[in-house]
Amino acid sequence: MVAPMSVMKRVTLIFRSKANKALDKMEDPRETLDYSYQTQLELLQKVRRGVADVATSRKRVELQINQLQQSSNKLDRQARDALAAGREDLAREALQRKSGVQSQIVDLTTQYQSLQGEEEKLTGASQRLQAKVDAFRTKKETIKATYTAAEAQTRINEAFTGISEEMGDVGMAIQRAEDKTEQMKARAGAIDELMASGALDDVVSGPRDDIQAELDRVGATNGVDAELARMKTELAQGSAPKQIEPGTAAAGPAVAEPVIESQPAGATQSADQPPAGDGQ
Amino acid sequence: MIVRILGEGQLRVDDSAAGELNELDAKVEAAVDVGDEAGFAAALENLRSRVRAIGTPLAPDALHPSELILPQEGATMDDVRRLLAGDGLIPG
């Protein structure tokens, strides 16, 4: 009896029959219009909350990506420090961990883009629904005021089916976004927890600790060696201050010499002049 | 006729394209019959891109029912099965 019908046509009929069922429940067309408008406003609220929720989730992933990027940068710096200190083993370890962090970043970035796409779709759906809800409000007032009951019923059916289709569409978009957001929240929460518990330290911050400890040790050793070398130099120059002082003293007069020379010259002149003046 | 692509909105397509769209629709159906998920995704994408290519988007405030509703991008056969079961649809 049932003619073969394409999946798409059956999908279309499902939407249609949902709307018809809702319409059939209402006896009074005005009741249909007002009730429907209320439902539309509620859905619109829900869609807006959905958009905000996806945005929050996206920002959280963004934050985690930034944290992981910092870890990656730090490991990179450590690898360089280790190489500079001649510790290739440490550098290798740091780079291995960096690659672990990098793969987490790549993974999260994919999720991030997917959430961004979901956010854009929902924003678009929210705007379309808003436009339709506004149009429906205008139309329902016109229908109420102008038409006879029979005419009103036909126009109500069309407007109602049109908006209920949009609501079905948006409702599913919201559902998809919620599912995806829930998954992301669970994942983000898991990463946060792992970071807090230190279990992810092997990939994220822990390596910093042992690699940094080793680097610090190497750095401290180098520091001590440098300090020792400086002290040795100073000690070797133990008699130097005596040598330096005469040197400095010699340098001082050398610079001051012209002054000293000019002073005596001036002194000689002034000494000469007063006598001359005195003499005059 | 008016076609809705779920998640994207409605487009008006000239009635003369009905034959062509029906052919593409039949390919989607054929893939469903043999449970060919990849074929289903490809056939559906063909149908959607054809509608996008020849259709004119309806104004967002237009209140018309659609004659054909196409599942969203990335929809699987399972998604469509759920659609047909009526789950996830907000009653108007």
Boltz contact constraints between the chains, C-beta under 6 A:
constraints:
  - contact:
      token1: [A, 6]
      token2: [B, 25]
      max_distance: 6.0
  - contact:
      token1: [A, 6]
      token2: [B, 29]
      max_distance: 6.0
  - contact:
      token1: [A, 7]
      token2: [B, 29]
      max_distance: 6.0
  - contact:
      token1: [A, 7]
      token2: [B, 32]
      max_distance: 6.0
  - contact:
      token1: [A, 7]
      token2: [B, 80]
      max_distance: 6.0
  - contact:
      token1: [A, 8]
      token2: [B, 25]
      max_distance: 6.0
  - contact:
      token1: [A, 8]
      token2: [B, 68]
      max_distance: 6.0
  - contact:
      token1: [A, 8]
      token2: [B, 70]
      max_distance: 6.0
  - contact:
      token1: [A, 10]
      token2: [B, 84]
      max_distance: 6.0
  - contact:
      token1: [A, 11]
      token2: [B, 69]
      max_distance: 6.0
  - contact:
      token1: [A, 11]
      token2: [B, 83]
      max_distance: 6.0
  - contact:
      token1: [A, 12]
      token2: [B, 68]
      max_distance: 6.0
  - contact:
      token1: [A, 12]
      token2: [B, 69]
      max_distance: 6.0
  - contact:
      token1: [A, 14]
      token2: [B, 84]
      max_distance: 6.0
  - contact:
      token1: [A, 14]
      token2: [B, 86]
      max_distance: 6.0
  - contact:
      token1: [A, 15]
      token2: [B, 69]
      max_distance: 6.0
  - contact:
      token1: [A, 18]
      token2: [B, 89]
      max_distance: 6.0
  - contact:
      token1: [A, 18]
      token2: [B, 91]
      max_distance: 6.0
  - contact:
      token1: [A, 19]
      token2: [B, 92]
      max_distance: 6.0
  - contact:
      token1: [A, 22]
      token2: [B, 91]
      max_distance: 6.0
  - contact:
      token1: [A, 22]
      token2: [B, 92]
      max_distance: 6.0
  - contact:
      token1: [A, 121]
      token2: [B, 7]
      max_distance: 6.0
  - contact:
      token1: [A, 128]
      token2: [B, 9]
      max_distance: 6.0
  - contact:
      token1: [A, 128]
      token2: [B, 60]
      max_distance: 6.0
  - contact:
      token1: [A, 131]
      token2: [B, 60]
      max_distance: 6.0
  - contact:
      token1: [A, 131]
      token2: [B, 61]
      max_distance: 6.0
  - contact:
      token1: [A, 132]
      token2: [B, 61]
      max_distance: 6.0
  - contact:
      token1: [A, 135]
      token2: [B, 61]
      max_distance: 6.0
  - contact:
      token1: [A, 135]
      token2: [B, 63]
      max_distance: 6.0
  - contact:
      token1: [A, 159]
      token2: [B, 63]
      max_distance: 6.0
  - contact:
      token1: [A, 161]
      token2: [B, 65]
      max_distance: 6.0
  - contact:
      token1: [A, 162]
      token2: [B, 63]
      max_distance: 6.0
  - contact:
      token1: [A, 162]
      token2: [B, 64]
      max_distance: 6.0
  - contact:
      token1: [A, 162]
      token2: [B, 65]
      max_distance: 6.0
  - contact:
      token1: [A, 163]
      token2: [B, 63]
      max_distance: 6.0
  - contact:
      token1: [A, 164]
      token2: [B, 92]
      max_distance: 6.0
  - contact:
      token1: [A, 165]
      token2: [B, 65]
      max_distance: 6.0
  - contact:
      token1: [A, 167]
      token2: [B, 90]
      max_distance: 6.0
  - contact:
      token1: [A, 167]
      token2: [B, 92]
      max_distance: 6.0
  - contact:
      token1: [A, 168]
      token2: [B, 89]
      max_distance: 6.0
  - contact:
      token1: [A, 168]
      token2: [B, 90]
      max_distance: 6.0
  - contact:
      token1: [A, 169]
      token2: [B, 6]
      max_distance: 6.0
  - contact:
      token1: [A, 171]
      token2: [B, 90]
      max_distance: 6.0
  - contact:
      token1: [A, 172]
      token2: [B, 88]
      max_distance: 6.0
  - contact:
      token1: [A, 173]
      token2: [B, 7]
      max_distance: 6.0
  - contact:
      token1: [A, 175]
      token2: [B, 88]
      max_distance: 6.0
